[in-house]
Amino acid sequence: MLIRPSRRRLLLGSAATAATALLGGCDALVDNDHVSRVIASAEGLTKAAQRAVLSDTKLAREFTQTDLSPVFKANGTQQPEGEAYAELVETRFANWRLRVDGKVVKPLELSLAELKSLPARTQITRHDCVEGWSAIGQWTGVPLGLVLKAAGLTSDARFVVFHCADEYEKTLDGSGQYYESIDLVDAFHPQTILAYAMNGQELPVAHGAPLRLRVERQLGYKHAKYVMRIEAVDSLAPIGRGKGGFWEDRGYEWYAGI
Amino acid sequence: MTTLQPSSVASSAAALPRRRLVYRHALAVRLTHWLNVICLMFLLLSGLQIFNAHPSLYWGQYGANADQPFIDIGAVRDGDRIRGVTRIGPVSIPTTGVLGASSVNGETRARAFPAWLTLPSYTDLATGRRWHFFFAWLFVINGLAYLIYGLAAGHFRRDLLPDADQLKPAHLVREIADHAHLRFPKGEAARRYNALQKLAYLAVIIVLLPLMVATGLTMSPGMNAAWPWLVDLFGGRQSARTLHFISASLIVAFVVVHLVMVLVSGLWNNLRSMITGRFAIDTDRSP
């Protein structure tokens, strides 16, 4: 009836061995391609679940002036390199043009003054970094949907890509250039704006001057700074390393709602 | 399969066996228990990887480097050495070697939680997040399956809800004294969980584990838009992050106590009962 000590020892011994192997083998598991694919499958589930409980127009919470962070942390690139950008700053972005092209009926080139003449939206929202910190700031800008409607998306457009002025990682093939992408649900969300002002001031260079994306229901890395060009596409595969963004190309989720 | 009846006894033919096996844990309980062990282990290790990306905790809606943290695991330079310092409110504790600064390939580096406590062992937030969310889904599905089973099969009512006699102050005081002396119920009394055990399990099942899910979801900007009441419930995203950490620490504390209890109250018997379902009780009353 009772299990003999030798068998008991054997069972306990193998349990201890398994536990040690499990802890020591975590990195091996992480590096395994098959395991990684299974683990990554949860992203689709997360996106489907969030979209199921989140209507396309449900707003992120908006705060008041008294809720603003005393210091809004600047992260990622805080000063793009290169003469071209330096010249833009020097001329206060007078010669800067936002290109809107790709799968559009009418490609656009918009100056900062033209963008500012369009109907604007101001929102005080919480910015959540993937690292874990949050900051509350006020943003003013043009709803992205207005710009896209002006350009007229063709029927095969599925994503909107934001090409940025900053090269975040030095690479030989140029894949270190910052870019981001969102789908049309987020592109036409009322709070998705191209912000040119922050906390009532012109958008500072550290926060993405002259123009940064706000896509309030997702994490900070989706909020592309230094936006130079907006491209409507039917597939993300040909851009960068094909995952839809600088950080996505480096393992982060494309859907950053969590 | 799902009963804890006295009749489901596998005993020897002797009229008064000294030791007999009773069927204690239903298959559903055993399966969900071990799946939960796997989930919690990966959630903890990947969670500490995520924590390391910003090892400060705040209270309220916002919180970043310029704001006053509530808990902070940092590193300070001391000449050409790095020292780990953990701050909880106004208290600073030197924690070099474990928290704040620890050895990475033989060299002391600034790092909130040490390499041996994170998944992967090297710094990789993206991987930590992917593993965390995969096991969070598994944990939630497994937890729901357990809750449905527990309610439908009467497991909570029968096995986990303390009986009236167990809640009498005198009984509770005696149980506390018994625990302090590592004296555990024998014979028929060992058939049911003791009151402290029941209360501890219920606190984890009803409070801590759901709190982990709720505070985790409160950190999601997508879920904040969908269910803004979650943010209000915890007083802000950064409060929720702090509570997520505290709640995880309490679960770790529970697991430590749980493992010690498993060890001192009969390791093999406890382990077998959670694997095969069968638990041996002594029917010999003589000391």
Contacts between the chains, C-beta under 8 A, distances in Angstrom:
chain1	res1	chain2	res2	distance
A	1	B	12	6.0
A	1	B	19	7.8
A	1	B	21	7.7
A	2	B	19	7.4
A	3	B	268	7.5
A	3	B	272	7.9
A	8	B	268	5.8
A	12	B	267	7.9
A	12	B	268	7.6
A	15	B	271	7.9
A	22	B	41	7.9
A	23	B	116	7.7
A	26	B	45	6.8
A	26	B	119	5.1
A	26	B	120	6.4
A	26	B	121	6.9
A	27	B	120	5.0
A	27	B	121	5.5
A	27	B	122	7.5
A	30	B	119	6.8
A	30	B	120	4.4
A	30	B	124	7.9
A	30	B	127	5.7
A	30	B	131	7.4
A	31	B	120	7.9
A	36	B	130	7.9
A	38	B	134	7.6
A	39	B	130	5.3
A	39	B	131	5.7
A	39	B	134	4.5
A	40	B	130	5.8
A	40	B	134	7.8
A	41	B	134	7.4
A	42	B	130	7.2
A	42	B	133	4.9
A	42	B	134	4.1
A	42	B	136	7.8
A	42	B	137	5.2
A	43	B	130	7.3
A	43	B	133	7.2
A	45	B	137	5.9
A	46	B	133	6.0
A	46	B	137	7.6
A	50	B	220	7.5
A	50	B	222	4.3
A	50	B	223	6.7
A	50	B	226	6.8
A	53	B	223	7.6
A	53	B	226	4.4
A	53	B	227	7.2
A	54	B	222	5.9
A	54	B	223	8.0
A	54	B	225	5.9
A	54	B	226	4.3
A	58	B	225	5.1
A	58	B	226	6.3
A	59	B	225	6.4
A	60	B	221	6.5
A	60	B	224	6.6
A	60	B	225	4.6
A	61	B	224	6.2
A	61	B	225	7.3
A	61	B	228	5.5
A	61	B	231	6.7
A	63	B	61	7.2
A	67	B	61	6.3
A	67	B	62	7.8
A	69	B	62	4.8
A	69	B	64	6.9
A	69	B	66	7.7
A	69	B	67	7.1
A	70	B	66	6.7
A	70	B	67	7.4
A	71	B	64	7.4
A	71	B	65	8.0
A	71	B	66	3.6
A	71	B	67	7.5
A	72	B	64	7.9
A	73	B	64	4.1
A	73	B	65	5.6
A	73	B	66	6.6
A	126	B	61	6.2
A	126	B	62	6.4
A	126	B	221	7.7
A	126	B	224	7.9
A	126	B	237	6.5
A	128	B	219	7.5
A	128	B	221	5.0
A	128	B	237	6.6
A	129	B	54	7.3
A	129	B	64	7.6
A	130	B	53	7.4
A	130	B	125	6.8
A	130	B	129	7.4
A	131	B	53	4.1
A	131	B	54	4.2
A	131	B	125	7.0
A	132	B	50	6.9
A	132	B	51	7.3
A	132	B	53	5.9
A	132	B	54	3.8
A	132	B	219	7.9
A	132	B	241	6.3
A	133	B	54	5.1
A	133	B	56	7.6
A	133	B	63	6.0
A	133	B	64	3.9
A	133	B	65	7.1
A	133	B	238	7.9
A	134	B	61	7.0
A	134	B	62	4.6
A	134	B	63	6.0
A	134	B	64	6.8
A	134	B	237	5.3
A	134	B	238	5.7
A	135	B	62	5.3
A	135	B	64	5.1
A	136	B	61	6.3
A	136	B	62	4.9
A	216	B	221	7.0
A	216	B	225	7.5
A	217	B	221	5.4
A	217	B	222	5.1
A	217	B	224	7.8
A	217	B	225	4.7
A	218	B	221	6.0
A	218	B	222	6.9
A	219	B	221	6.3
A	247	B	126	7.6
A	250	B	126	6.5
A	251	B	124	7.5
A	251	B	126	3.4
A	251	B	127	6.4
A	251	B	130	7.5
A	252	B	125	8.0
A	252	B	126	4.7
A	252	B	129	7.4
A	253	B	129	7.2
A	253	B	130	7.4
A	257	B	220	6.1
A	257	B	221	6.3
A	257	B	222	2.8
A	257	B	223	7.4
A	258	B	133	6.7
A	258	B	217	7.9
A	258	B	219	7.5
A	258	B	220	3.8
A	258	B	221	7.7
A	258	B	222	6.0
A	258	B	223	6.9
